[in-house]
Amino acid sequence: MRGRTLSATIALAVFTGMTVTLAAQPVTASPIAGTAVARPIAAPAAVLAAPDISVANVQAHLTQFNSIATSNGGNRRAGSAGYTASVSYVKSRLQAAGYTVTEQNCSSCTYPSNNLIAEWPGGPTDQVVMFGAHLDSVSAGPGINDNATGSATLLENALVLAAQNPTMTKKVRFAWWTDEEQGLNGSRFYVNSLSSTQRGYIKGYYNFDMVGSTNGGYFINRVTSTTAAPLKAYWDSLGLQPEENVEGQGRSDDYYFQQAGILTSGYAAGASARKTSAQAAKWGGTANAAYDPCYHRSCDTTSNVSATVLNRAADGVAYALWQLAVGGGTPTNDFSLAVNPTSRTVARGASTTATVVTATTSGSAQTVSLSASGAPSGVSVSFSPTSVTSGGSSTMTLTASASAATGTFAVTITGTGSVTRSATLTLTVTGTGGCAGGQVIGNGGFESGSTPWTASSGVITNDSGQPARTGSYKAWLDGYGSTHTDTLSQSVTVPAGCASYTLAFWLHIDTAETTTSTAYDKLTVQVGSTTLATYSNLNAAGGYVQRTFNVAAYAGQTVTLKFTGTEDSSLQTSFVLDDVTLQAS
C-alpha cells in the first residue's frame, strides 16, 4: 500500500448494471434505531456455491515471491529484476491455465515497467467485473504482506476459476499493478488508457492490498455500498463484523477507478495504523499495536503473514467472484464455521467456554457434527449440542483438570457435514489458583433451547424480525406495541476466590417511539434484589451494544440474574439480548 494519502476528493458514481444475489447469511445488518421491524422476513435465494480456496496454495505463491526477492537484491520494487521475475511467475501460471494475458507498459511510471492483465474467456465483453492487486514492493524488503498477499490471493482464485470452468454471467478480468508504491502509477496509467466506453463496461473494481496482516483487522472499502455487499456477506457469515477501510482511503489502486466513476470495493487487513481496544476485543490480537508491524520494512517476509486472515480474504474473494460473475445451478451445500472468541484462558481445576458459530453459505442447511483436536493433556472439550444444523451455534466447554499441562495451545474445532470446515481457538492454561473461574452463564447464546433459562413465551427465538448477534437465537423481550411484560432469568452460582467478575451482554434496542424525553418502555437488569441498570426506548440505537458490570459483590453466592421488559399501550420497543456471559478469573 502506498505510504501517504492522496488529497483529491474521491468521486462516487451510481452503481448500475450489476445484480448481486446473496446467499442466506446468519448475520444481517442491524435495524436502524427508531424503525419498527416486521416479522418474518424471507431469506434470499442461494446461487452456485463458491469453491474453498486452499490457503496452503496461496502461501506457496508467497514463498515463490519471497524467493524471487531473495534472488534479486531483496525486493520486488517496480522496474527491478525482482518485479520483472514476479510478472513472469504470475503470467506463466495464468497462460498455462488458459487465460488471455497481456502486459501493458507503463511508460509514465516512476520506474517504467508492466501491468499484467488477464481475462477469462467466458462472459459478455460489455459486462466486466475486475479484481486487482499491486505486484510491486518497496525497495526496503520483499513485500510479502504488502502486497504479495493480494497478488497471491488473486492468482490462486484465478487458477481455481480456470480449473472449475463454470458458466459465466460476466467477464472476469484480473490485474496486477506496477509502481503502486511510487504513487498508484500503474493503475492510473491503465484507467487513463481506457475509452469512456471501456470504462462503462467495468461494472465493479475490487482491490486487495495487504490481506494477511499479523495483527490484522477485517476492513472493506466502502463497506456499506452495494458493490461491497458480496465481500461483506462472506465475512458477516463468519461473524467478523468488518469495518470501513479508513486507513486505506486514497492509498491504493482503487483510487483512480473511483475517480473515473467506476464503483469499487475490496478487502484489507491494515498497515501501520494501530488496532483499537474495541477491535482487539472483537477480532483478537494486540491493542495499540500496528496491524502490520513490518509495514514497508525488510521483515515483511513470509513470516509476516497471518494464515487465518489470509484464508478468510481468499475465500471471500471466491465468494464475491462466484456471486458476481458465475452462472446459477443447483447450489452445492456448504457452510462456514467460526469460534467466538478466538482465544481463552483457563486455570487448572476450572473451565471456560466459547461459542462455535456456523452458517449456511450455499445450498441447503445441513447437519454439522462438532469435534475438537489439539487440546493439551488434562483438558477435555465438550459441545452442547454436539451437532447443529448449519446456521446454528453450540457452546464449547474446555475443562482443565488439576494436573492439566500449562502453556498456550492451538485447539482445532472441526465441523463435519457434506464438507468439512474448521476454526482455531488459542487456549492458555495457567497454574492452579484459588479461583475456579470461567464462564458461569449457561447457554448464554440461547442456541441450546431454553435450559437453564426461565423465560416468557416467545422470548428465546430465532424469529428473523430481529437478528441474533451470533448464531440464530437470541432473547427478544417485548416488541408488540401494546401493554406487555416479558421476563428472562437464570440462577447463577458465582465462584469465590477470583480476582475479577464481569457480567456482560449484548443489547440491541429497536423502537417505534418518537419521543426524545420520555421513557415509555423499559428493560430492567437485576442480580438478586439489586437493579444493575435500566434501559428504555431513549437508548435505542442501530446494532448491538455490549454492556458490562462488575459483580464481584456476589462472589461465593447463588443469585438470580433477571431481565424484565415492560412495554406501554402503543408503539413497540424491542429489547434484544445475545451472548450473555459472567466471567470469573
N, C-alpha and C positions, 0 to 999 in steps of 0.2 A: 504494500500500500504506500502511496505517495506520502511524504513526510509533512507537508504543510497543506493548509486548507485553501481552496480557491475562493475568491471573494465574490464572483459573479452570482447573481440570483439564479437559482435552478428553475427552469420553466417546466411546468407540468401541463400535459395535454389531456383531453378527454379520452378515456380508454374505449376504443371501438374495434370491432372486428374480431374479438376473441371471446369465446364462450368457455368459462371454467366450470366444469362439473366436479363437484367434490364428493368423495366417498363419505359415508356417515361417520362422524367422529364423536367420541365421548366427551370431549372438552369443547365447549362452544363459547362464543363471545358473551360476556356478561351483559344483562339488560341494562339500559340506561336508567339512572335514577329518575323517579317520577313517572315511569312508564308502566302501566299495568300489563301483566303478562297473561296471555290466554293459554288454556290447557285444552288439548295437547297440540304439539307441533310435529308434523310428519317429517321423517328423515329423508334427505335427498338420496337419489339413486347412486349406486356404485358404478364404476367403469372397470375396464380391464385392468387387472392387478399389475402394479409396477414390480419389477424384479428387486430382489435383495442384492445390493452392491457389496461385493466382498471387500471389506476394509483391508484385508491382507494383500489383495491385488493393488489397491490404491497405495499401500505402504511400499509395495515392490517398485512402483513408479517413483516414489520419493527416494528410494535407495539409488535408483538409476540417476536421478537428478543430482543427488549428493555426490555420487561417484564422478559425474561429469564435471561438477565444480572442482572436486579434488584434483582432477587431471588437468584442469585449465586455470591454474592460478588462484583457486579457492573461491571463485564466484561465477555467476552466470549473468553478469551485467550486460545490458543491451549493447550490441555491436562487438562483443568479445567472443573469443573462441568458445567459451562456456555456453554462451547464449546460442551460437550457431549450432553447437552439438545438441543442445536441448531441442531446438527446432527439428533437427534431423531425427531425433529419437521419436518425437511425437508424430512427425509426418510419416515415418516408415511404418509405424503401428497402424495409423489410420488408413494409409493406402492399402496395406495388406488386408484390412477389414472391409474394403470396398467403398471407401469414401472418395468423393471428388475433392481433392486437396489442392489449394493454391497458396503461393507465397506472394505477399504484397510488400514491395519495398517501400519503406517509409523514408523518403528522401529528405524530408524536413525534420526528422528526428534529431535530437542532440547527438545520438550515436546511430547514424543511419543503419538500419537493419530491417528484418522482415517480420510482418504479421503473418500468422498462419491461419487460414480459413478452410474449414472442412464442412461439406454438405452431404447429408444422407440422401440417396436418390428419391425416396418416396415423398409424397405430399405435394400440394399445389404450390407453384413458384410464387404466387402473389399472397401467400399466407405463411409467413416465416416466423418461427419462434427461435430466438437466438440466445445462446449460452456462452459467456466469455469469462476469461481469467487472464491476468498478465503472467507472462512466462519469464520475465527478466527478474533479476535480483539486484540489490545494491552491491557496490563493489566491496563492502566490508565482509561479506560472507556468502555462503551457498544459497541463502534464501529459501529454506525448505518450508517453514510455515508461511513466509512471505516471499513468493506465493506459489511454491511448488505444490502446496496442498490444494489450492484452487485448480491449478493446471492438471494435477493427477486425478482429482475428483472428476473433472470433465472428461479426461481421456478415458478413464475406466467406464464412465457412463456411456460414452460414445461407442466403446468396444462392445458393451453389453447390448446396446441398441442394435448394433450390426449383427451380433450373434443371434438375437431373437427375431429380428427382421419382421416386426409386426406391421399391420396395415396402418398407414399414416394418414391423419386428417390434416396435418400441417407440415410444411417443410421445416426440418430441424437443421440449424446452422451453428456450428461450434467455432469459436475464435480464441486464439492465444495471442496476446498483445505484446508488442515490444515497447521499450522506452517508457513504461509507465512510471518508473521511479524518477525519471527526469521531468515529469510534468504531464503525464497521461497522453504522451505524444502519439503513440501508435494507434490508440483507439480514436483520437481526434482526427488523425490522417484518414483513417478508414471512413468515419462518418462524413467527413468533408468530401470524400471521393464518390459518395452516393448521390444519385439524382433524387429529386423530390419524389418521383415515382417509386424508386427503390427504397427510399426511407419509409414510404407509406406501406410497402409490403411487410415491413417488420412490425408484427403485432405485439411484440414484447421482447425486451432485452433483459437477461438475468445475469448478474455479475457475482463472481465468487472470489473473494480476496481475503486470505488468512482465515481458513475454516478449520484449523486444528490447534488453536492456541492452548497452551498447557494449563493456564488459569482462566480458561475461556468462558465467555458468556454465549448466549444464543440471541443473535441480533439479525434483524431483517430490514433491508432497505424499504422504506415506505410501507411499514408493517400493516397499516390499516387499509391499504389500497386494494382494488380488485386484482391488480397484477400480482400482488404478494399472496393472494388467497391460497394457492396450492402449496406454497412453501410453508406458510403459517399453519395450514391444516395438518400437514405431516408432523410438525413439531408440537402442535396442540395435542395430537393423538398420543404423544409421549409424555404429556403433562409438563412441558418445559416452560410454558409461559414466556415466549420470546418477547423481546423489546425492540424498539426502534434503534437502528444503527446510527446513532447521533455522531459518534466519533468519526465514522467513515464518510459523512456527507461531504460531497465535493472533492473527495480524495482518491477516488478510484475510477475505473474505466466506464462506469455507468454515466458519469457526469456529462460527457458530450452527446451521448444518446438522449439524455434528458433535455439538453439544450436544443436538440434538433426536433423535439416534440415526440420522441418515442418513449412509450411507457416502460418503466424499469422497476426491477426489484433485485433481490439477491440475499445470500447468506454472508455472515461474517462472525468471527469469534472474538474479535477485539485485538487491539495493538498495544500502544503504550499507555493508554488511559487506565485508570485504576478501578478495580472491582469494588463496588459498594458493599456495605454490610448486608443490605437487603438482598443484593444479588448473590452474595456468598451463602446466605441462608436458603435461598431458593435453588441455586444451582450447585452448591458446594464450592470448594476452592478457598482461596485466601483473600480476605477482605483487605482493602487498602494496598493491594499489590497489583502490578501491571498484569493485564490479560496475557500478554506475551513478554516475559522477562528478557527475551533475546531479540526483541524487535530491532531490526537494522544492525545487528551485531554478528560477529563471527561465530557465536554459539548457536545461531539459527540453523541447526543441523537436524538430522532425523531424530535426535533425542529431544528436540524441542517441539514435539507434536503429541497431542492427546489423541489416542486411538478412539476413545469414546466420542469426543466432539467430532472428529473427522468422520467416523462411521455414520453419525446422525446427519451430518451435512450431505454425505454421498448418497445415502438412502433418500433424503429429502429432495435432492436433485432428480433422482429417478422418479420419485412420486410425482413431482411437478411436470417432468417431461412427459410421462405417461398420461397425466391428466390433460395436458395442453395439446398434445400432438398425436397420440396413439388412438387408433380406432377402437370402437367398442366390441364387445364379445361377451361370452359367458365369463364373469369375473372369477378369478381364482380365489378361493377362500384364504385369507391371510389376516394376521393380527400383529400388533405391536405389544411389547412388554417393557415396563419400566418399574423402578423401585424408588419410593419416596419416603424419607430422604435417602441419599446415596451413601451416607456414612452414619455409623452408630458407634457408641462407646458403651461397654458393659463391664461391671466389676465381677470378679469371681463371686459365685453364690447369688447372682442377680440375673435379671433378664431384661431385654429391651425388645421393641417391636418396630417394624416398618411396614409400609403398605405396598403391595405388589399390584400395579395397575395394568390392565390390559385394554386393548381397543381393537375393534374390527376395522382393519384398514381397507379391505376389499372383500367382495363376495358376501357370503352369509356368516352369521355368528357361528362359532364352533366351541366345543368343549376343550378347555386347556387344562392339562394336568401340571401341577407345580412340583418342583423338586429343587434341592439345593446341593451344591458341592463346594469344597474348598474350606469348610468350617474347620477351625483348629481342634485339636484333641480336647475333649471335655466340653465342647459346645454343641448343643443339639439345636436343630432348626425344625420348626413345625409351621404348618399353614392352616389357617381357618378362614374359608374352607380349603380343602386340598385340591380342588379343581373348581374352575369358574367357567362361565360362558363368556367368551371374549366380549369385552365391554364392561365386565365386572372387575372387582378387586378382591384381594384376600389380605388378611392380616398375617404377617410373618413374625413369629416369635423366636428370638435367639436366646437360649438359656445357657448360662455358663456355670459349670459345676465349681465346687470349692477348689478343685485341682486343675482347672482348665489352663491350657497353655496361654501365656500372656504375650502381647505383641499386637501387631497390626496385620490383618489378613484380608484377602480378597475372596468374598463369598459369591459364587455364581448362582443366580436364580434362573432356572430353566423352565420354560413353558412349552409343553408338547401337545400339539394338536395335529392338524393335517400338515403343518410345518412346525419347525422348532425355532423359538426365539429366546434370547437370554438377556440378562442385565446383571450388573455387578454392584455389590454393596461392600464398602470398606468397613470392616469391623475391627475395632480396637478393644482388646481385653486387658483390663488392669487388675492389680492385685486385690486381695481380699480387704474389705473395709467394713465399717460398722453399718454401712448403708446397703440395704437390699433394694437398690434403686430400679430405675427403668420406667417404662410407661405403664401406668396402673389403670387407665381407662380401657374398658373392654369394648371392642367393636366401634372404635372412635370414628371410623369412616362410614359406618352404617351399612356396610356391604354384606354382613353376615346375618341378615334378618334383624329382628328387634332385640334379641337377647344380647347383653343383660339390661337393656334399656326398658323403662316403662314409659309408654308414650300414648298420647291421644290417638284415636283412629285417624289414619291417613298421614300422620306426621312423618314417619320414616317411609320414604317413597323414592321411586325412580321416575316419577312424572316428568315429562320433558318440558313442562311450562317454566320451570326454573332449573338451570343447570347445576349439577354437582360440581364441586371444585375439583375433585379427583374421583375416578370411578364413575358409577352410575347412580348411587344412592346418596341421599342427604336427608336432613331433618328440616321439613318445611312447616313452620308454625304460622297459622293464620293465613291471610291472603284471600279471604272470602268476601270482603266488602260488606259484612254485616256483623252484628254483635256476636262475638265468638271468643272462646278461651281455649288455647292448646297448651299442654304441658309435656315436658320431656325430662326424665330423671334417671339417675343411676346411683346405686350405693357404692361407695369407693372406700377402700382401706388404704390410707396414706402411710407408707412405711416410716419408721423412726430412724434417726441417726444419719440422715443425709444432709448435705451442705446446702442444697437448693431444691425448691419445689415450685414448679412453674405449671400453672394451668393455662392452656392455650386453646383457642378455637378460631375457626374462620367463619366470619359472619357477613352475609350479603343482605342488605335491606333494600327492598323494592317497594315503592309506594305510588299510589294514585292521588294522595293528598297534595294539595297545592299550597298549604299554609307554610310560612317560614317562621312561625312563632308559637304554634300550639302543638303539643304532643298528644295527638288523639289516640294513637295506637302504640303499645309499649311491649318491650321484651325485658323481663327481669331475670338476672342471673344470680343464683344463690348457692352458697355452700353451707350446709347445715341451716342454721337460722340467720346467717349473715347474708345480706344482699351485697354482692360484689359490684354490680353495675346495673344500670337501667338504660336501655336504648329505645328510640322511638322513631316515628316517621321523619323527624327532623334530622336523623342520622343517615338517611337514605343516600346511597352512592352507587355508582356503577362498579360491579365486580365485588369480589370478596376482600375483606379487610381482616387481618389477624388481630385478635385481642388476647392479651396476656395478663396474668395476675400471679403475684407471689402468694402461695397458700401454705407457707411454712408453719403458720399458726395451727395447722391441723395435723402436723406430723404425729404419727402413732395413733391416730383416731380413725374410726369408720364413720364417714359422713355421707350425706346425700347431696350430689350435685344436681341442681334443678334449674330448668329454663321454663319460664311461664310467659306466654304471649297472649296479650289481650287486645281485642280489636273493637272499635265502636260500631255504630249502626250503618256507616256508609264509607265508601272509598277505601279500597283494600290497601293493607300494608302486609307484605310478606317478610318474615324473618327466617332466613335460610342458613342453617348451620352445617358445617362439614369439618372433618379431620380434627376431632376433639382429642386433646392429649393432656395428661398430667404427668410430667416428667420429674422424677426424683433422682438426684445424683449427688 
